[in-house]
């Protein structure tokens, strides 16, 4: 400003924050990923299932859940070691990830248990997808130390129906179906019993 307080010059500082924003996004993304398999982790699952359930409540859109567990996974670790077990988890999660839509989400829930959140998907197509995934894993050949290993998965499926009032109930129904799949011989898909 001059002696009359009139603006004579402007100084403008411009900072490009693109790199900072990209770095922050990478940090957020890495906190949502399972370190071993690279798929989403349980923390992400909890956030996403809440978000999708809330969206269902607002718009009454379909939402389904698949829970799958590797059959006799402890036997793999005990027989071939944890490195082999880690390889199995990586390959199985990678195959499932490549076989679902980009709008679906696979998460490692814990140990050898995984969940798939399927927005906009009712029960029947979810069961069809689950069966396709089961067959895919059954046919996968896992190379390890000159051998070819084969694993199977048991799968439980649930879908939002009027009787389900919370995301916890949705999870519980899929988990109960998974338990029935294991109890009835493993390497199979069981869907929740629908009571509207």
Secondary structure, DSSP 8 states (H G I E B T S, - for coil): --TT-------------HHHHHHHHHHHHHHTB-TTT-SB-HHHHHHHHHHHHHHHHHH---EEEEEEEETTHHHHHHHH-HHHHHHHHHHHHHHHHHHS-TTSEEEEEETTEEEEEEET--HHHHHHHHHHHHHHHHH--EEETTEEE---EEEEEEE--TT--SHHHHHHHHHHHHHHHHHTTSS-EEE-----
